[in-house]
Amino acid sequence: MAFHFESFIARRYLRGAQGMAEGRRFLRMITWISIAGVAVGVASLILALSIVRGFSGEIENKITGFAAHVQVQSIRDEPLDDVAALQQLLERQQILSEVSPVVQEFILLRRSSRDIDGVSIWGTPEIPDYITSALVAGSGDLRPAGDRPGLVIGASLARVLGVGVGDRLTAISVQGNAGQAQNPRFSQFTVSGIYESSLADFDDLYVFAPIEETRDLLEYGPDQVTRFDLRVNEGVQFVDAADRLDEVLEFPAIARPVTEIYRSLFAWVALQESIIPLIISIIIFVAAVNIIGTLLMIILEKRREMGILAGMGATSKTRRRIFVRLGLLIGGAGVMIGQASALIFAWAQKQFGIIPLPAEAYYMDTAPIDLGLIDFVLVAVITLVLCAISSWIPAKVAGRLEPIQAIRIR
């Protein structure tokens, strides 16, 4: 019964939080400000966690879309030989879902004497699924109808060279398969598709071509590749997969996870994940501390009622519980409002992209949102714990009020 009594009084104080005479509305306003402070902190933290998670996921998906999950290459930085046997060995590994040979080197891509740029040609049996989904013009067919092989290029590179689907480009290679300078070799391609991934560094650099024509251009042997791009089964960690593959690969082949190849990008994402939630969490802490002032003001306003309750037999412990529960009610109201606000904002962001981002800096044009149930639970629990702790100081003050003195104070 004590629990119901204390909760009833706490709810009444929350609903009836108003002063007397000229300060009649001030206390109610302060109470709502405390609730709003908690709500803003909760919504900000949930959205920050969701955006950081979404950002991390988008970056990982884009990078692995290009570079797969694990790459097998030569530790000597030269082509891999005996490709057929190596590919059979990799395809027997149960942790892998896809094995794709790649021939890749830097070349010059020329449209005219004035339109020329350095790129990395990516010879592959077929373009990665991620590039197919990022096509903005043409198709991913590397063997279109005609006498020239197809070439899929980035949208930004297409603008630099001034080309579109169906235009002809000349690829110029000035190095052999071991990297030594040699007489230039030429090959002509037809632009069959244009992709745009928002990864400016990638869109400007990589062009996709059939692996056989790329071998000829770069003077690779028929049983040589630059590397193998591997995709692991769902649930397998990239680093663990690379370690397991290193146990079966023979020198000079080594396996490298994408997190190592693009370590700087992943480190940048990890920095965002660690700092932003910490900074936003300060908002909740400040909001919880504000509850101390609000409850002290309510105690000051309700001191006579506290004295009457004490005179009727309410112990100091009971009075402390009333104000702890009042603090939890303020925190609970803020949590519910904050969570509802976060859900509404997340929906609006997904539907309308109301937070734009510069693609050249963040590799995407709108802030991504990835809501997680664990965020809502953890933020709610942490907030309520902070509110309960913040309520303890004013609750102790309420518990120490002497009944006679409290009733006499006007």
ABEGO torsion letter per residue (X at the ends): XAAAAAAAAAAAAAAABBBBEAAAAAAAAAAAAAAAAAAAAAAAAAAAAAAAAAAAAAAAAAAAAAAEABBBBBAAGBBBBGAAAAAAAAAABAABABBBBBBBBBBBBBABAABBBBBBBBBBABBBAAAAAABABEBABABBBEABBBBBBBAAAAAAAGBBBGBBBBBBBABBAAGBBBBBBBBBBBBABBBBAGBAAAAAABBBBBAAAAAAAAGBBAABBABBBBBBBBGBBAAAAAAAAAAABBOABBBBBAAAABAAAAAAAAAAAAAAAAAAAAAAAAAAAAAAAAAAAAAAAAAAAAAAAAAAGBBAAAAAAAAAAAAAAAAAAAAAAAAAAAAAAAAAAAAAGABBBBAAAAGBABBBBBBBAAAAAAAAAAAAAAAAAAAAAAAAAAAABBAAAAAABX
